[in-house]
Each structure stands twice: as C-alpha cells, then as structure tokens.
Amino acid sequence: MTRRACKLLAAPLALGLALAPVAVAQAAPGADEVRSAVRAWRQSHARSVVEDLARLVQLPNVAGNREQMERNARHLFILLRKRGFEARLLLPALNLRGLSAGHVGEQATNSIPTEARASIDFRLVPDQSPSGVQAAVEAHLRRQGFFVVELLARLGQEPRP
C-alpha cells in the first residue's frame, strides 16, 4: 500500500474516531455535557492526535516481514494505549457467535431444555493451528464437565481415539 493510500484510508478513520463519541452522545442522557467534554478533549489534544496520525501513515507496508509487522503492531498499541484504548487485535481470541437453547414466546415452556448449541470461532495468530486450538478448547470444556459433540462427517475428519 502506498503512503498516499495510507493517508487516504487513515484520514476518514481518524475523523470517525474523533466524531464517534459525539454521535453516541447525541442520543444519551446528558448529551450536552458529554458533547462539551468530547469537544474540549478534542481541542486540547488535536495537535498530538495529528502528530500520531502522521507517524501512523509513515509506517511502511511490511506485510511479508513478520519482525517489522510486530514492530508496527507495537507502535499501534502504544498509540492506542496513549488514547485510553487497549488493543487486542493481534492476540488470539475466542468469539461466541451465538447460543441457542429452549424457546421463547408462544413456544416457551417451564422445563429444562434437552439440548443447547453454541457457535464459536477463533482468531488465530502465528504459530497456532486450527486443530491445536480446537483440541485445547475441547479439553477445557470436558474438564468443566461439558459433553462435546464432534461433527466428524461435516468436517470430513476421522474419529479421535
């Protein structure tokens, strides 16, 4: 990605980050106080935000070099932490996409559901394999007393011993 392309992408991002609290504040109780506080913060920090943004767009595109990618990620973490954000984008994650059990509304009953389902996905990082993460999560669930149903036919895998 060229430096110009980075600047074109970074400018709307910076504007969005600067204005997002104002948009949220408009619907919240005490919106005028929140809006004033955000405006005051933005005005008092404008120079450092622009300086940080300038440093950000100067980072080289290093998609093929892991060491430089990690250096750039550390730089981004520092910039975000300085603004009060905790960045966890490059860490492994388990995302619970949805749960299903029992019924609501007209189908609701006063009984314990006979089955429950969870849909999960993972953010893998370098040196993690999907099968390794799957095995670790399944082992953890079993230690907690849960029964793990294996979807072998759908995944095209052989049963584990």
Buried (B, 14 or more C-beta within 10 A) or exposed (E): EEEEEBBEEBEEEBEEBBEEBBEEBEEEEEEEEBBEEBEEEBEEBEEEBEEBBEEBBEBEBEEEEEEBBEBBBEBBBEBBEEEEEEBEEBEEEEEEEEEEEEEEEEEEEEEEEEEEEEEEEBBEEEEEEEEEBBEEBBEEEEEEEEEEEEEEEEEEEEEEE
